[in-house]
Structures are given as C-alpha cells and as structure tokens.
Amino acid sequence: MIEQNQKNLRKQVVPFEKSNLRASIWQMINTLVPFILLWILAYQSLNISYILTLGISVLAAGFLVRTFIIFHDCCHHSFFKNRKANMILGTITGILTVFPYHQWQHDHSVHHATSSNLDKRGTGDIWVLTVDEYLAASPWGRLKYRLYRNPLVMFGLGPIYVFLLKNRFNRKGARFNERMNTYITNAGIAALTTLLCLTIGWKPFLLVQAPIFLISGSLGIWLFYVQHTFEDSYFEEDQHWEYVKAAVEGSSFYKLPKILQWLTGNIGYHHVHHLSPRVPNYKLEEAHNNTLPLQSVPTITLATSLSSLKFRLWDEQGKKFVGFREVKVLLKKQKEFFRPEKA
C-alpha cells in the first residue's frame, strides 16, 4: 500500500517534467545578460567607490547563483529536451560557475539516489555523522568534524575548497568524456580569467570577481546545507530507506521571499526537485501548488532556517538533528564509564 502511494505521488508530478523552450531561452536571457552587465558595472564602479562595487557584486552574485540553477537543470537534462543542448549550455554555465559538467552531473546523480541514506553517504552531499559515530571517533576525528561543521569554515573556506580545488581534478574511475569535459572546463576558466586580466588588469579583476565568487559560493553551500539539514528531516539505514520519503521528508520546502525565490531559481522547492529531478526549475512551484500531498511537507522560512546552524549530528534514536552541546553530556558519561576506579 505504501509503495503504491509513493508511485502515485511520483506520477502526479510527471505532467510538470516537460521543459518549455521559450521559457528556457527567456531564463537564459534574464539571467546571463544581467549577470554580465552587473559584472561590467561593478568594474566601472571601481573608479567611484569600492563600497559601491561590493554592493553591485552582491547583486551579481545572486545572478550567478541563478546561473548555477540553469547549470544544475542541464545536468538533470531538464532545461532542454535535447541532451546535447543541455551538455553544451551546461558546459558553458559550468565555466562561469567553475563546475565541470560531467563530473558534477555524476556526483549529483549519486546524491539524488542516496540522499538521506545513512549507509550510502559520502558522494555529493554534506558530511553528516550520527551521534554514535561521533562518540566512537578519535579526538582528531571529532576535531576534524567540528571544524568542517563550523559555519566560518563551511561557508567561508568552503567555496574556496569546493570551487577552486575539489572540482579541478577528475575523480578516480572517471570515463573519457567526463575527464575531457573537466579539462575543457578548466581550460575555459583559465582562458576567460586570462582574457579579463589582460583586458582590465589582474587587480581590478580580483577586486570584482573575488566578492562575487565568495558570496555566490557561500549562498550556494547554504542553500544545499539548509535543504537537507533542518528540524524533522529524514535519515534511514538502507534497509528502511525509501526514495519518495527521502525526497519529500528529507528535502525541505524553503519558503523564501519572492525576489530570493526568483534569484535562486525556485530551488527552495527542493522536495519537488528530489521527487522528480526532470521538472525544470521554472515549473517547481507549479508542481508544488498542484500536488496536494506536497502541501504538508516540512517547511522552513528565511528566519527559521537559521536554526539549522545548530544542527550538527543525526540522532538515530530520536530521529532528529542535535547539536554538539547535546552530546557533550553523553561524551562526559562515556568518559566516566571507562575511567578506571581508584584502588
């Protein structure tokens, strides 16, 4: 009965899986053109005030996030009907967002197939330990995890590691097409950077690109983090894991103000996206509004999402996220239990 209900829910979103060429082209125009114009404007503003440059960079970063959503849809073959068109646009937007198309497509596909599965963590997702795993870890292991989950590290250093280091190299076992696409992406990034540095100078380039890169990168990591780290989330071991439950209960409905919803390409409707990755971003809201069972999914807002920062570990017993302070008592009891009695 449960399996049948899950199949029915997936069927209900099938009508929204077809991309619309006109809508896709219009999204390219209203995303890429403003981003390029804002980049140029930020460069021109260097002669006036760097504070003005930073303000424009914030806007440009928002459009770069929206550019990433186009890249993201291309990786799911949902932006265009034609796979080659998705690959071409995905590679171009991958150069702008510094993500290799085929490499990220592979990792993200694994993420969709294993999201919220405790036995299949580690590819394309945020590092999450259970309480028991944390307590069983060595002091060095706990320190590494605490550093990783620190907001300053995750959202500050995270973009530098993910975008400049992790995605520049091919994964082990990558096929020829994936390896070549990574090389093409790296060459495209190098060529575009060199061209801009030779044209406007390396200092102006860094003064404009660095804040856009860091802001958009932090926003991107935040969106991914909060979409799977929230109160009442879902995690299960493989034998009890269910794809549909992982989609609608393990992926949040991030209800954002309309302007932020637009800039982030409706990715706040993450439960719809995980239920059916073939739904293009501009149809996610429509799919949500016209699918009754999706009206009761876990919903977070801009204000309530901040509480996700305190969620560090998954408590398998309580089926919820907890913070380090909550396990501190358990850790203290553990030390006392193993402490030898004095003679």
C-alpha positions in Angstrom: 0.0 0.0 0.0 2.8 2.4 0.9 4.7 1.5 -2.2 1.6 2.2 -4.3 1.0 5.6 -2.7 4.7 6.5 -3.4 4.2 5.5 -7.1 1.1 7.6 -7.3 2.8 10.7 -5.8 5.6 10.4 -8.4 3.0 10.1 -11.2 1.3 13.3 -10.0 4.4 15.4 -10.9 5.0 13.7 -14.3 3.0 16.3 -16.2 5.4 19.0 -15.0 8.5 17.3 -16.3 8.4 18.7 -19.8 10.6 21.7 -20.4 9.4 24.7 -22.4 11.9 26.0 -25.0 10.6 29.6 -24.8 10.7 29.6 -21.0 14.3 28.2 -21.0 15.5 30.7 -23.5 13.9 33.6 -21.6 15.5 32.4 -18.4 18.9 32.3 -20.1 18.4 35.9 -21.2 17.1 37.3 -17.9 19.9 35.5 -16.0 23.1 35.7 -18.1 22.6 39.2 -19.6 22.0 40.9 -16.2 25.0 39.0 -14.7 27.3 40.2 -17.5 26.0 43.8 -17.2 26.4 43.8 -13.4 29.9 42.5 -13.7 30.8 45.3 -16.1 29.0 47.8 -13.9 31.0 46.5 -10.9 34.2 47.0 -12.8 33.2 50.6 -13.8 32.3 51.4 -10.2 35.9 50.8 -9.1 36.6 54.4 -10.2 33.9 55.7 -7.8 33.8 53.7 -4.6 34.7 50.1 -3.7 31.7 50.0 -1.3 29.5 50.6 -4.4 31.5 47.8 -6.1 30.7 45.4 -3.3 27.0 46.4 -3.4 26.8 45.6 -7.1 28.8 42.4 -6.5 26.1 41.2 -4.1 23.5 41.5 -6.9 25.9 39.9 -9.4 26.4 37.0 -7.0 22.6 36.5 -6.9 22.5 36.2 -10.7 25.5 33.8 -10.6 23.5 31.6 -8.2 20.7 31.7 -10.7 23.2 30.8 -13.5 24.1 27.8 -11.4 20.5 26.7 -11.3 20.5 26.6 -15.1 23.7 24.6 -15.0 22.0 22.3 -12.4 19.0 21.8 -14.6 21.2 21.0 -17.6 22.9 18.3 -15.6 19.4 16.7 -15.0 18.6 17.1 -18.7 15.6 19.1 -17.6 16.4 22.5 -19.1 16.1 21.4 -22.7 14.6 18.4 -24.3 17.8 17.8 -26.4 20.6 16.2 -24.3 23.3 17.7 -26.5 21.9 21.2 -25.9 21.9 20.5 -22.2 25.5 19.5 -22.3 26.6 22.5 -24.3 24.8 25.0 -22.2 25.8 23.1 -19.1 29.5 23.2 -20.0 29.3 27.0 -20.7 27.5 27.8 -17.5 29.9 25.3 -15.8 32.8 27.5 -16.8 31.0 30.6 -15.4 30.3 28.8 -12.1 33.6 26.8 -12.1 31.9 23.4 -12.1 32.8 20.6 -14.7 29.5 19.5 -16.2 30.0 15.7 -16.4 31.9 15.4 -13.1 29.2 17.3 -11.2 26.5 15.5 -13.0 27.8 12.2 -11.8 28.2 13.2 -8.2 24.9 14.9 -8.1 23.1 11.9 -9.6 24.6 9.8 -6.8 23.4 12.4 -4.3 19.8 12.0 -5.6 20.0 8.2 -5.5 21.3 8.1 -1.9 20.1 11.3 -0.2 19.2 10.6 3.5 20.5 7.1 3.2 22.8 6.5 6.2 24.6 3.6 4.6 25.4 5.4 1.4 26.8 8.8 2.5 29.8 10.5 1.0 29.2 11.5 -2.6 27.8 14.9 -3.5 26.4 15.6 0.0 27.2 17.4 3.2 29.3 15.4 5.7 27.0 14.1 8.4 27.9 11.9 11.3 25.5 10.2 13.6 25.8 10.6 17.4 27.2 7.1 17.8 29.7 7.7 15.1 30.9 10.9 16.7 31.2 9.4 20.1 33.2 6.5 18.6 35.5 8.7 16.7 39.0 9.6 17.9 39.7 13.1 19.3 41.3 14.0 16.0 38.3 12.7 14.1 35.9 14.7 16.3 38.1 17.9 15.8 38.0 17.5 12.0 34.3 17.1 12.0 33.7 20.1 14.3 35.9 22.2 12.1 34.1 21.0 9.0 30.7 21.9 10.5 31.8 25.3 11.8 29.9 28.0 9.9 33.0 30.0 9.3 34.8 27.1 7.7 31.8 25.7 5.8 30.5 28.9 4.4 33.8 30.9 4.4 36.5 28.4 3.3 34.0 26.0 1.8 33.6 27.9 -1.6 37.4 28.1 -2.0 37.9 24.4 -1.4 34.9 23.2 -3.4 35.1 25.5 -6.4 38.9 26.1 -6.7 40.3 22.7 -5.6 37.9 19.8 -5.4 36.3 20.3 -8.9 39.5 20.9 -10.7 40.5 17.3 -10.7 38.9 14.2 -12.2 37.5 11.6 -9.8 39.1 8.1 -9.8 37.4 5.9 -12.4 36.0 8.8 -14.5 35.3 7.9 -18.1 36.9 9.6 -21.1 34.0 12.1 -21.7 34.0 13.1 -18.1 37.8 13.6 -18.0 37.8 15.6 -21.2 34.9 17.8 -20.0 36.8 18.6 -16.8 39.9 19.6 -18.9 37.7 21.7 -21.2 36.1 23.5 -18.2 39.5 24.2 -16.6 40.8 25.5 -19.9 37.7 27.7 -20.3 38.1 29.1 -16.8 41.8 29.8 -17.4 41.2 31.4 -20.8 38.4 33.6 -19.5 40.4 34.7 -16.5 43.5 35.4 -18.6 41.4 37.4 -21.1 39.9 39.6 -18.4 43.2 40.1 -16.6 44.9 41.1 -19.8 42.0 43.4 -20.7 41.3 45.2 -17.4 44.2 44.1 -15.2 44.6 41.4 -12.6 43.9 43.7 -9.6 40.5 45.0 -10.9 39.6 41.5 -11.9 40.2 40.2 -8.4 38.5 43.2 -6.8 35.3 42.4 -8.8 35.4 38.6 -9.1 36.6 37.7 -5.6 33.5 39.1 -3.8 31.1 37.7 -6.5 32.8 34.3 -6.2 32.8 34.2 -2.4 29.2 35.5 -1.9 27.7 33.2 -4.5 29.7 30.3 -3.3 28.6 30.8 0.3 25.0 31.2 -0.8 25.2 28.0 -2.8 26.6 26.0 0.0 24.0 27.5 2.4 21.1 26.5 0.1 22.4 23.0 -0.2 23.0 22.8 3.5 19.6 24.0 4.7 17.8 21.9 2.1 18.9 18.7 3.9 19.7 19.9 7.4 16.6 21.0 9.2 14.3 20.0 12.0 12.1 17.0 11.3 14.4 15.8 8.5 14.6 12.2 7.4 17.5 9.8 7.5 17.3 6.0 7.5 19.6 2.9 7.1 19.5 1.3 3.7 17.1 -1.5 4.6 14.4 1.0 5.7 15.2 3.9 3.3 12.5 4.9 0.8 13.2 7.2 -2.2 9.9 9.1 -2.0 10.1 9.7 1.7 13.7 10.8 1.4 12.5 13.3 -1.3 9.5 14.8 0.4 10.7 14.5 4.1 14.5 14.6 3.7 14.4 17.7 1.4 13.0 20.9 2.7 10.5 23.3 1.2 12.5 26.5 1.7 9.8 29.2 1.5 11.7 32.3 0.5 10.6 35.9 -0.3 9.6 36.1 -4.0 12.7 38.0 -5.1 15.0 35.5 -3.4 12.9 32.6 -4.8 13.4 34.0 -8.3 17.2 34.6 -7.9 17.6 31.0 -6.6 15.6 29.5 -9.4 12.9 28.1 -7.2 15.4 25.6 -5.7 13.6 26.2 -2.4 11.0 23.7 -3.7 13.7 21.1 -3.1 11.2 18.4 -2.2 9.7 18.6 -5.6 13.1 18.6 -7.2 14.2 15.4 -5.4 10.8 13.7 -6.1 11.3 14.4 -9.8 14.7 15.9 -11.0 13.3 16.2 -14.5 11.0 19.0 -13.5 12.7 22.2 -14.8 13.2 24.9 -12.1 10.6 27.2 -13.6 7.9 24.6 -13.0 8.8 23.5 -9.5 6.4 26.0 -7.8 3.6 25.0 -10.2 4.2 21.3 -9.4 4.1 22.0 -5.7 0.9 24.0 -5.8 -0.9 21.4 -7.9 0.1 18.3 -6.0 -2.0 18.1 -2.8 0.3 15.7 -0.8 3.2 18.1 -1.2 1.3 20.8 0.7 2.2 19.2 4.0 5.9 18.7 3.6 8.4 20.1 6.1 8.5 23.9 5.5 11.2 26.3 6.7 11.4 30.1 6.2 14.3 32.5 6.0 14.0 33.1 9.8 13.5 29.6 10.9 16.3 28.3 8.6 18.9 30.0 10.8 18.2 27.3 13.5 19.8 24.8 11.1 23.2 26.2 12.1 22.9 24.4 15.5 22.2 21.0 13.9 25.5 19.1 13.8 24.8 15.4 14.3 22.0 12.9 13.4 20.5 11.2 16.4 19.3 7.8 15.1 17.4 7.0 18.3 15.5 10.3 18.4 15.3 10.6 14.5 16.4 14.2 14.6 19.4 16.5 14.3 21.1 17.6 17.6 23.9 19.9 18.4 27.4 19.3 20.0 26.2 20.5 23.3 23.5 17.9 23.5 26.1 15.1 23.0 28.6 16.7 25.4 26.7 15.1 28.3 26.8 11.7 26.6 30.5 12.1 26.0 31.1 13.0 29.6 29.2 9.9 30.8 31.2 7.8 28.4 34.5 9.0 29.8 33.3 8.4 33.4 32.1 4.9 32.5 35.5 3.9 31.1 37.5 5.7 33.8 39.3 3.1 36.0 38.3 3.0 39.7 40.9 4.2 42.1 42.4 1.5 44.3 
